[in-house]
Amino acid sequence: MLKALGVEGLSWLTRLINVAWKSETVPKEWQTGVVVPLFKKGDQRVCANYRGITLLSLPGKVYSKVLDRIEEEQCGFRPGRGTTDQLFTLARILEGAWEYAYPVYMCFVDLEKAYDRVPRELLWEVLREYGVRGSRLRAIQSLYSQSESCIRVLGSKWDPFPVRVGLRQGCA
């Protein structure tokens, strides 16, 4: 999609992202998601057999990628990395602990719909603890300050509603 913009379009997008960064605000459109139902399996007449997927604006997604900085240890949501990499790392840690007779304590948690339930104030605090401050933190917060979604089913869109909790999936 970005390739289709050409040099002029990419130049325009770069200027737009620079304005957003300097002003520490983003256009409302970058904060608005369109939720469409995605059928999983089973009876198509049962709502529980669908999950919502939120479509986000392209400029907003590009902006969030500019802000994104994933640590080397993070494997989730990174191409070419995943559960196998984490299991390999865990095995190396356990081998080292066993060799030196160190106790190891582990806790594995799989939170259902975790992205949808993250309290944003807690997120801001955790980001501060990780050293994300100032302009970078305000830039990330700007993607959430007035976030809203609308539902689209069979080509019809409903009125937007505010979204005050949770994270935008596929976004910073």
Backbone as CSV, one residue per row, in Angstrom:
resi,resn,N_x,N_y,N_z,CA_x,CA_y,CA_z,C_x,C_y,C_z
1,MET,0.827,-1.188,0.000,0.000,0.000,0.000,0.875,1.257,0.000
2,LEU,1.946,1.258,0.824,2.814,2.430,0.878,3.533,2.652,-0.447
3,LYS,3.891,1.573,-1.135,4.564,1.703,-2.426,3.689,2.434,-3.428
4,ALA,2.383,2.264,-3.305,1.455,2.903,-4.237,1.423,4.417,-4.061
5,LEU,1.905,4.922,-2.927,1.904,6.371,-2.699,2.884,7.094,-3.610
6,GLY,3.943,6.418,-3.994,4.958,7.064,-4.810,5.771,8.040,-3.977
7,VAL,6.711,8.707,-4.615,7.610,9.630,-3.921,6.833,10.799,-3.327
8,GLU,5.925,11.373,-4.099,5.160,12.529,-3.623,4.274,12.155,-2.432
9,GLY,3.611,11.020,-2.516,2.746,10.576,-1.422,3.529,10.266,-0.160
10,LEU,4.685,9.616,-0.312,5.523,9.316,0.846,6.076,10.587,1.473
11,SER,6.408,11.562,0.641,6.877,12.854,1.147,5.775,13.531,1.961
12,TRP,4.555,13.493,1.446,3.403,14.059,2.154,3.190,13.345,3.491
13,LEU,3.251,12.010,3.486,3.053,11.225,4.702,4.145,11.530,5.726
14,THR,5.378,11.677,5.272,6.487,12.013,6.169,6.255,13.360,6.830
15,ARG,5.829,14.359,6.040,5.542,15.679,6.615,4.413,15.594,7.634
16,LEU,3.381,14.825,7.320,2.237,14.662,8.220,2.670,14.018,9.539
17,ILE,3.499,12.999,9.460,3.987,12.327,10.669,4.875,13.268,11.479
18,ASN,5.691,14.069,10.814,6.523,15.044,11.523,5.678,16.080,12.252
19,VAL,4.603,16.528,11.635,3.695,17.484,12.294,3.064,16.837,13.522
20,ALA,2.622,15.597,13.384,2.024,14.883,14.522,3.036,14.746,15.653
21,TRP,4.268,14.413,15.315,5.308,14.248,16.328,5.582,15.567,17.048
22,LYS,5.749,16.638,16.282,6.073,17.937,16.886,4.926,18.489,17.715
23,SER,3.700,18.264,17.278,2.538,18.799,17.998,2.070,17.868,19.119
24,GLU,2.587,16.641,19.128,2.210,15.619,20.112,0.715,15.316,20.083
25,THR,0.123,15.496,18.917,-1.288,15.145,18.715,-1.421,14.482,17.346
26,VAL,-2.448,13.689,17.219,-2.705,13.047,15.930,-4.129,13.364,15.505
27,PRO,-4.397,13.319,14.207,-5.770,13.540,13.741,-6.724,12.498,14.330
28,LYS,-7.957,12.907,14.530,-8.986,12.018,15.087,-9.102,10.732,14.265
29,GLU,-8.936,10.843,12.951,-9.060,9.676,12.085,-8.035,8.598,12.428
30,TRP,-6.884,8.994,12.946,-5.855,8.026,13.315,-6.244,7.267,14.579
31,GLN,-7.191,7.809,15.330,-7.622,7.195,16.585,-8.913,6.393,16.421
32,THR,-9.462,6.384,15.223,-10.743,5.718,14.991,-10.526,4.380,14.302
33,GLY,-11.108,3.349,14.885,-11.033,2.013,14.308,-12.391,1.585,13.783
34,VAL,-12.384,0.762,12.770,-13.621,0.196,12.222,-13.594,-1.298,12.538
35,VAL,-14.541,-1.731,13.365,-14.601,-3.130,13.781,-15.483,-3.905,12.811
36,VAL,-14.924,-4.956,12.242,-15.702,-5.825,11.348,-15.689,-7.237,11.935
37,PRO,-16.819,-7.938,11.838,-16.862,-9.301,12.374,-16.134,-10.272,11.452
38,LEU,-15.373,-11.158,12.047,-14.636,-12.172,11.301,-15.111,-13.539,11.791
39,PHE,-15.694,-14.312,10.888,-16.243,-15.621,11.245,-15.123,-16.585,11.608
40,LYS,-15.285,-17.286,12.742,-14.299,-18.282,13.172,-14.704,-19.658,12.661
41,LYS,-15.741,-20.244,13.248,-16.234,-21.555,12.822,-17.565,-21.814,13.506
42,GLY,-18.258,-22.825,13.025,-19.543,-23.185,13.621,-20.708,-22.565,12.872
43,ASP,-21.795,-22.367,13.585,-23.028,-21.819,13.023,-22.870,-20.317,12.794
44,GLN,-23.032,-19.873,11.552,-22.867,-18.456,11.226,-23.950,-17.581,11.834
45,ARG,-25.000,-18.171,12.365,-26.074,-17.390,12.983,-25.803,-17.086,14.456
46,VAL,-24.723,-17.641,15.012,-24.393,-17.460,16.426,-23.287,-16.411,16.558
47,CYS,-23.581,-15.324,17.259,-22.624,-14.215,17.405,-21.305,-14.657,18.028
48,ALA,-21.341,-15.607,18.963,-20.124,-16.068,19.633,-19.140,-16.727,18.668
49,ASN,-19.577,-17.058,17.474,-18.701,-17.691,16.493,-17.963,-16.667,15.627
50,TYR,-18.029,-15.413,16.019,-17.328,-14.336,15.328,-16.389,-13.651,16.313
51,ARG,-15.337,-13.082,15.777,-14.497,-12.201,16.587,-14.353,-10.906,15.810
52,GLY,-14.240,-9.832,16.542,-14.082,-8.541,15.882,-12.629,-8.291,15.538
53,ILE,-12.407,-7.729,14.386,-11.068,-7.299,13.997,-11.183,-5.811,13.681
54,THR,-10.264,-5.030,14.221,-10.337,-3.585,14.061,-9.401,-3.126,12.951
55,LEU,-9.957,-2.428,11.988,-9.178,-1.850,10.892,-8.779,-0.438,11.299
56,LEU,-7.504,-0.112,11.152,-6.986,1.195,11.543,-6.510,1.954,10.318
57,SER,-6.408,3.273,10.451,-5.963,4.094,9.321,-4.495,3.812,9.011
58,LEU,-4.156,3.832,7.741,-2.782,3.572,7.322,-1.805,4.599,7.903
59,PRO,-2.071,5.913,7.801,-1.116,6.867,8.380,-0.922,6.659,9.883
60,GLY,-1.991,6.337,10.601,-1.884,6.085,12.035,-1.036,4.867,12.338
61,LYS,-1.162,3.833,11.521,-0.354,2.629,11.722,1.118,2.909,11.421
62,VAL,1.385,3.682,10.377,2.769,4.036,10.053,3.363,4.847,11.199
63,TYR,2.601,5.815,11.707,3.054,6.643,12.829,3.371,5.770,14.043
64,SER,2.507,4.815,14.338,2.741,3.957,15.502,3.986,3.099,15.307
65,LYS,4.265,2.685,14.069,5.474,1.900,13.805,6.729,2.747,14.009
66,VAL,6.640,4.026,13.701,7.763,4.928,13.932,8.052,5.010,15.431
67,LEU,6.995,4.995,16.244,7.147,5.096,17.697,7.566,3.778,18.337
68,ASP,7.339,2.692,17.637,7.516,1.357,18.194,8.989,1.018,18.376
69,ARG,9.288,0.506,19.546,10.643,0.008,19.789,10.510,-1.254,20.635
70,ILE,10.656,-2.386,20.014,10.506,-3.658,20.708,11.886,-4.139,21.137
71,GLU,11.996,-4.535,22.388,13.263,-5.033,22.908,13.639,-6.347,22.217
72,GLU,14.920,-6.640,22.195,15.434,-7.833,21.533,14.830,-9.116,22.105
73,GLU,14.545,-9.127,23.407,14.019,-10.325,24.059,12.566,-10.606,23.696
74,GLN,11.854,-9.613,23.209,10.431,-9.767,22.888,10.288,-10.555,21.589
75,CYS,9.561,-11.654,21.643,9.374,-12.476,20.440,7.971,-12.361,19.864
76,GLY,7.009,-12.031,20.689,5.637,-11.945,20.196,5.478,-10.835,19.173
77,PHE,4.694,-11.094,18.151,4.350,-10.104,17.137,5.554,-9.644,16.324
78,ARG,6.595,-10.491,16.229,7.756,-10.175,15.418,7.928,-11.267,14.380
79,PRO,8.109,-10.882,13.134,8.274,-11.888,12.082,9.472,-12.793,12.365
80,GLY,9.287,-14.081,12.177,10.375,-15.028,12.352,10.678,-15.386,13.790
81,ARG,9.864,-14.906,14.717,10.071,-15.230,16.130,8.753,-15.657,16.735
82,GLY,8.834,-16.489,17.747,7.592,-16.924,18.370,7.835,-17.854,19.532
83,THR,6.876,-18.720,19.759,6.892,-19.621,20.906,8.136,-20.496,20.926
84,THR,8.542,-21.005,19.778,9.715,-21.885,19.710,10.957,-21.166,20.220
85,ASP,11.121,-19.892,19.841,12.276,-19.112,20.300,12.249,-18.939,21.814
86,GLN,11.063,-18.667,22.354,10.939,-18.479,23.796,11.208,-19.789,24.530
87,LEU,10.744,-20.909,23.986,10.998,-22.209,24.608,12.491,-22.546,24.585
88,PHE,13.161,-22.211,23.500,14.604,-22.433,23.410,15.325,-21.625,24.490
89,THR,14.953,-20.358,24.637,15.558,-19.504,25.659,15.298,-20.061,27.051
90,LEU,14.069,-20.475,27.300,13.715,-21.050,28.596,14.544,-22.307,28.874
91,ALA,14.726,-23.147,27.875,15.527,-24.367,28.051,16.966,-24.026,28.436
92,ARG,17.553,-22.987,27.807,18.921,-22.578,28.140,18.984,-22.068,29.583
93,ILE,17.976,-21.305,30.001,17.940,-20.790,31.376,17.851,-21.948,32.367
94,LEU,16.991,-22.910,32.081,16.825,-24.060,32.974,18.101,-24.894,33.049
95,GLU,18.780,-25.067,31.915,20.042,-25.813,31.917,21.078,-25.131,32.807
96,GLY,21.175,-23.804,32.672,22.129,-23.056,33.494,21.782,-23.124,34.971
97,ALA,20.513,-23.013,35.282,20.076,-23.086,36.677,20.341,-24.476,37.248
98,TRP,20.091,-25.509,36.455,20.309,-26.885,36.909,21.799,-27.130,37.167
99,GLU,22.632,-26.609,36.265,24.079,-26.804,36.390,24.617,-26.227,37.699
100,TYR,24.065,-25.077,38.128,24.539,-24.417,39.345,23.591,-24.609,40.527
101,ALA,22.622,-25.499,40.377,21.655,-25.830,41.437,20.879,-24.603,41.932
102,TYR,20.561,-23.694,41.017,19.735,-22.538,41.373,18.265,-22.916,41.247
103,PRO,17.447,-22.450,42.191,16.007,-22.712,42.040,15.424,-21.828,40.932
104,VAL,14.450,-22.341,40.240,13.784,-21.588,39.172,12.290,-21.590,39.453
105,TYR,11.679,-20.414,39.376,10.238,-20.288,39.569,9.649,-19.744,38.278
106,MET,8.586,-20.356,37.828,7.972,-19.927,36.573,6.473,-19.768,36.755
107,CYS,5.941,-18.864,35.978,4.492,-18.672,35.939,4.125,-18.389,34.482
108,PHE,3.228,-19.172,33.938,2.779,-18.986,32.560,1.334,-18.521,32.600
109,VAL,1.061,-17.449,31.924,-0.279,-16.887,31.932,-0.721,-16.650,30.497
110,ASP,-1.902,-17.081,30.179,-2.502,-16.810,28.876,-3.793,-16.052,29.149
111,LEU,-3.748,-14.757,28.973,-4.896,-13.920,29.295,-5.825,-13.804,28.098
112,GLU,-7.070,-14.143,28.307,-8.067,-14.052,27.245,-8.381,-12.587,26.966
113,LYS,-8.312,-12.211,25.707,-8.624,-10.858,25.266,-7.824,-9.804,26.041
114,ALA,-6.556,-10.104,26.299,-5.717,-9.222,27.107,-5.602,-7.828,26.491
115,TYR,-5.423,-7.734,25.189,-5.290,-6.432,24.538,-6.510,-5.557,24.788
116,ASP,-7.666,-6.166,24.803,-8.909,-5.407,24.947,-9.140,-4.907,26.364
117,ARG,-8.349,-5.381,27.338,-8.638,-5.093,28.742,-7.544,-4.318,29.458
118,VAL,-6.510,-3.909,28.785,-5.407,-3.210,29.441,-5.870,-1.838,29.924
119,PRO,-5.754,-1.558,31.243,-6.070,-0.211,31.736,-4.987,0.756,31.247
120,ARG,-5.369,1.781,30.559,-4.385,2.664,29.928,-3.536,3.417,30.933
121,GLU,-4.099,3.840,32.067,-3.286,4.537,33.068,-2.162,3.631,33.570
122,LEU,-2.458,2.358,33.729,-1.435,1.394,34.137,-0.385,1.253,33.034
123,LEU,-0.824,1.236,31.794,0.106,1.161,30.667,1.060,2.347,30.675
124,TRP,0.532,3.560,30.881,1.395,4.749,30.887,2.437,4.632,32.006
125,GLU,2.016,4.131,33.165,2.942,3.977,34.285,4.034,2.956,33.961
126,VAL,3.660,1.845,33.362,4.648,0.821,32.988,5.619,1.378,31.949
127,LEU,5.105,2.124,30.975,5.991,2.730,29.973,6.989,3.673,30.636
128,ARG,6.516,4.464,31.616,7.435,5.355,32.344,8.518,4.546,33.056
129,GLU,8.118,3.427,33.691,9.090,2.577,34.387,10.133,2.022,33.422
130,TYR,9.755,1.818,32.166,10.693,1.328,31.151,11.469,2.471,30.487
131,GLY,11.288,3.673,30.989,12.055,4.798,30.480,11.433,5.547,29.323
132,VAL,10.197,5.238,28.984,9.510,5.973,27.916,8.904,7.215,28.555
133,ARG,9.398,8.369,28.177,8.952,9.628,28.795,8.867,10.727,27.734
134,GLY,8.447,11.879,28.183,8.470,13.069,27.352,7.684,12.941,26.064
135,SER,8.290,13.426,24.988,7.610,13.476,23.691,7.179,12.102,23.203
136,ARG,8.014,11.117,23.423,7.664,9.771,22.939,6.422,9.232,23.649
137,LEU,6.356,9.402,24.974,5.187,8.945,25.721,3.945,9.723,25.292
138,ARG,4.073,11.039,25.167,2.917,11.851,24.750,2.467,11.490,23.332
139,ALA,3.418,11.144,22.470,3.059,10.731,21.104,2.250,9.436,21.133
140,ILE,2.667,8.487,21.957,1.911,7.231,22.080,0.540,7.508,22.673
141,GLN,0.490,8.327,23.724,-0.789,8.656,24.359,-1.738,9.349,23.388
142,SER,-1.187,10.120,22.456,-2.050,10.843,21.513,-2.846,9.889,20.627
143,LEU,-2.331,8.678,20.413,-3.066,7.690,19.618,-4.279,7.145,20.369
144,TYR,-4.328,7.399,21.682,-5.389,6.855,22.522,-6.272,7.918,23.168
145,SER,-5.896,9.190,23.079,-6.584,10.237,23.844,-8.074,10.346,23.535
146,GLN,-8.457,10.174,22.304,-9.873,10.259,21.922,-10.268,9.053,21.071
147,SER,-9.705,7.903,21.400,-9.943,6.740,20.539,-11.404,6.313,20.555
148,GLU,-11.834,5.884,19.396,-13.209,5.427,19.233,-13.242,4.361,18.148
149,SER,-14.339,3.646,18.121,-14.546,2.619,17.099,-15.967,2.700,16.585
150,CYS,-16.170,2.160,15.422,-17.520,1.989,14.903,-17.593,0.574,14.336
151,ILE,-18.789,0.063,14.253,-19.002,-1.297,13.764,-19.446,-1.232,12.307
152,ARG,-18.872,-2.110,11.476,-19.304,-2.212,10.084,-19.705,-3.658,9.806
153,VAL,-20.947,-3.833,9.397,-21.460,-5.159,9.050,-22.182,-5.052,7.715
154,LEU,-21.813,-5.911,6.787,-22.440,-5.952,5.460,-22.488,-4.573,4.801
155,GLY,-21.411,-3.815,4.942,-21.316,-2.514,4.298,-21.957,-1.370,5.051
156,SER,-22.699,-1.642,6.123,-23.328,-0.578,6.914,-22.470,-0.260,8.130
157,LYS,-22.290,1.052,8.398,-21.506,1.505,9.541,-22.418,2.104,10.595
158,TRP,-22.147,1.762,11.857,-22.873,2.366,12.966,-22.112,3.589,13.457
159,ASP,-22.773,4.398,14.296,-22.133,5.581,14.866,-20.940,5.177,15.734
160,PRO,-19.895,6.010,15.748,-18.720,5.700,16.577,-19.064,5.738,18.068
161,PHE,-18.323,4.968,18.838,-18.461,4.962,20.294,-17.061,5.059,20.896
162,PRO,-16.941,5.688,22.082,-15.616,5.852,22.691,-15.039,4.521,23.160
163,VAL,-13.722,4.410,23.063,-12.999,3.235,23.554,-11.966,3.757,24.549
164,ARG,-12.202,3.508,25.829,-11.362,4.083,26.879,-10.458,3.074,27.583
165,VAL,-10.520,1.826,27.176,-9.686,0.790,27.786,-9.166,-0.111,26.668
166,GLY,-8.028,-0.725,26.893,-7.478,-1.642,25.901,-6.492,-0.984,24.960
167,LEU,-5.831,-1.838,24.195,-4.827,-1.394,23.233,-5.307,-1.627,21.817
168,ARG,-4.796,-0.824,20.915,-5.078,-1.005,19.495,-4.184,-2.142,19.021
169,GLN,-4.762,-3.202,18.521,-3.958,-4.330,18.074,-3.236,-3.964,16.783
170,GLY,-2.000,-4.393,16.698,-1.196,-4.074,15.530,-0.683,-2.653,15.560
171,CYS,-0.641,-2.068,16.754,-0.266,-0.668,16.901,0.684,-0.541,18.086
172,ALA,1.352,0.612,18.172,2.250,0.841,19.314,1.477,0.934,20.599
